Amino acid sequence: MSLTYRRVLLKLSGEALMGDLAYGIDPDVVESIAKEIQEVVNAGVQVAIVVGGGNIFRGVKGSAAGMERATADYVGMIATVMNAITLQDALERMGTQTRVLTAIAMQEIAEPYIRRRAIRHLEKGRVVVFGAGSGNPFFTTDTTAALRSAEIGADVVFKATKVDGVYDSDPKLNPQARLFKSLTYSHVLTHELQVMDSTAIALCKDNNIPIMVFNLSVPGNVRRAVMGESIGTLVGGSCEVI
């Protein structure tokens, strides 16, 4: 396997783990994602993961329902740890060493997040899963992905989604919607495209970290991404549509 990226940060939404379920975690989907990750790890890629918690609890919705926003966000952070541990279990059952590092201390079930420790785990070939977001309310797991990627020196952020990439309009509503092959950070920010939140985009822009948006449900796409194949949308280049 010819690798374009050697150290990657994979951003998974909580919804990616629930498959077609209304909520929660689909074990078959988790196993499928774990197999994709294991394949690239075995090829020598260092993989870090930030996972969301929207399949269990979303802080913004909790706040809208009457919870105090910071409290709702902390509940959401705990949900991300549940997903992280589930993903760890699936990977380790396949023989891939994995460490969960959390921004909120949970020493009985995970290691505390320490940047140098995370890098050392990656250097030893272990998958590192970051849980509990950034440890602060009012910040999304997208922002956490951008922050952690800068801290560990990742070559790229993989934003794994349920669509083929970034479109100029909603493809479900507009059959003529055009898929971008590549985008500049400034275009994403100016046109408020739904790639990642603006704080995450700005962080990646400031640290010159490209973002690749692709469809996780297509088998083999993680492998294709680390090989640098033209799948999805690459943020960090020029603006080009397919």
Steps between C-alpha positions, in 0.01 A plus 500: 500500500647836391429746779445873453431557871694342786319646802129571468220617722166339421192696611200273553157632587300314761232450236751299294495231769124452508449396137130479425397496865302790645760544772778312680774281355477238225768235576519396134573858390766540770665175390498615137665832592755318716597275207561806279721652769686175563586470130679835486669448839642170376636692199699726731269801538481665842131555577341729758124529528262761638149363542182695563208406723193607306368144479457505878466865604551834328577799720333757276172305498521452875546873543205571270288270714572708810829371637768751587735503197823416682332211683354367176841516334662306784239226461583494129871464583427196714306352206810531281696293752240223475551498123879510537505197729267312265732570208802399708337168582426426133856583394666299776284195431657511153848518648564875453640662812294806592511764771216731603619839626242729657501874560294442817665271756350152506802309620320172562407460133734723297826690508504878549581698187868595497635614164841332526339175618263503204790549258695219665206261462479589131872443453458152649231417244202530734173658396418797722135590558436842653190516721316776689559758230735779601381480861328837465135584437397712199754326273405231249680175429582648157703767679655228717604311184673810362665572836627145556624471142712811551627376837612159373632627167251313281549519124127526432154496660264241354140613547304178450136565411197338341532701177757496220654836589409869506232626261408855404145427619311217667503208252188357663307816412680597180570223246728745315724557803869495407764312696819691575820310425699751702440821696700774665455562872389855422227381262363265766494780759364770269219286360430325832520156342413215736841335522595560863416792727679829436734467799622163374553631147692802631722277714583277204563805282735657755695173532488407131326167566296373202153355558369214289124446505383163372231236533587251775229256393684413177722196576870574459471879510728539802771305315445708186521819706840419655628411154405847382237389249260766382192412702263750654611860550841628604495827693829684484561527128335703226127507426403233246170329426442165337 
